[in-house]
Amino acid sequence: MRRLIALALGSFCNLWGQAGPYERQEVDHAAAAQGRQIYTQFCINCHGALAKGTEQGPDLIRSPLVLRDRLGDQLGPALKKLANHKSDLTQPQVRDLTHFLKGQVEATAKNRNPVTPPNVLTGNLEAGRAYFNGTGKCNMCHSATGDLAGVGLKYNPVDLQQRFLFPRRSRPLQVTVQTSVDQSFTGTLERIDDFSVALRDASGQYRSWPRNVRNVKVFLNDSLTAHTEMLDVYTDQDIHNVVRYLESLK
């Protein structure tokens, strides 16, 4: 959802001079939970875990388009016009996404503190170490003396927690599409939904297939799958403990 603010200033600039709706959209928390999953899958790498923006994408919390949106009436059309965005979300998915974003806006408004950031180092270091090397299976892919050496010095605690929960993808997602027992195609994922999948192979050729064909099988090679799956497993205490452990790696 990159360049939403730019779009708001361009295609939707006529809205700036108008009075916005007076009735606030009530956040449906069940829908927001579904919207979080959509956001995590398609938006988080550019806009960050809290939707406050990164070097790759703007702050959505302060986006006039998001603030004016009601149940996707602004967000849905915007996604269809922006390049490099998930333009084929269904109307229910867009509604869920806007509930998530509205929830983030409200949470930010309630917890503003310009002086002191929230204290996220409330966990137990040894419990975090045990979880990292045990239940969480973090050590299957990461090492405290390897890729995570010195990570506690590299990031402040709040950023460290965000990157632990929502790590950024370092390279484009790869996909393999098998069309028969002896034929398959591998490349960079261009798009995928319930109806079709498309990739760009090593030669740069764009290929796409319908997914409702019996012999078409899709295999995503996503190094962040384990992180995404763990979002439904962590308890709040697990998160605090692991962050406390990671912060100690200096």
QUIRA-V795817 format. One record per backbone hydrogen bond with DSSP energy under -1.0 kcal/mol. NH is the residue of the N-H (numbers start at 1). CO is the residue of the C=O. Records with the same first field share a line. If there is no record, write none. Layout:
NH = CO ; CO
This chain:
7 = 3
8 = 4
9 = 5
10 = 6
12 = 7
13 = 10
15 = 12
16 = 13
18 = 15
32 = 28
33 = 29
34 = 30
35 = 31
36 = 32
37 = 33
38 = 34
39 = 35
40 = 36
41 = 37
42 = 38
43 = 39
44 = 39
46 = 43
47 = 43
48 = 44
51 = 48
53 = 47
54 = 57
60 = 51
61 = 51
67 = 63
68 = 64
69 = 65
73 = 70
76 = 72
78 = 74
79 = 75
80 = 76
82 = 78
87 = 85
94 = 90
95 = 91
96 = 92
97 = 93
98 = 94
99 = 95
100 = 96
101 = 97
102 = 98
103 = 99
104 = 100
105 = 101
106 = 102
107 = 103
108 = 104
109 = 105
110 = 106
111 = 107
128 = 124
129 = 125
130 = 126
131 = 127
132 = 128
133 = 129
134 = 130
136 = 131
137 = 134
139 = 132
140 = 137
141 = 138
142 = 138
148 = 143
149 = 146
151 = 148
152 = 249
153 = 150
154 = 150
155 = 151
160 = 156
161 = 157
162 = 158
163 = 159
164 = 160
165 = 161
166 = 162
175 = 187
176 = 219
177 = 185
178 = 217
179 = 183
180 = 183
185 = 177
187 = 175
188 = 200
189 = 173
190 = 198
191 = 198
193 = 196
197 = 209
198 = 191
199 = 207
200 = 188
201 = 205
204 = 201
207 = 199
209 = 197
211 = 195
216 = 213
217 = 178
219 = 176
221 = 174
225 = 222
228 = 224
229 = 225
230 = 226
232 = 229
233 = 230
234 = 230
239 = 235
240 = 236
241 = 237
242 = 238
243 = 239
244 = 240
245 = 241
246 = 242
247 = 243
249 = 246
250 = 248
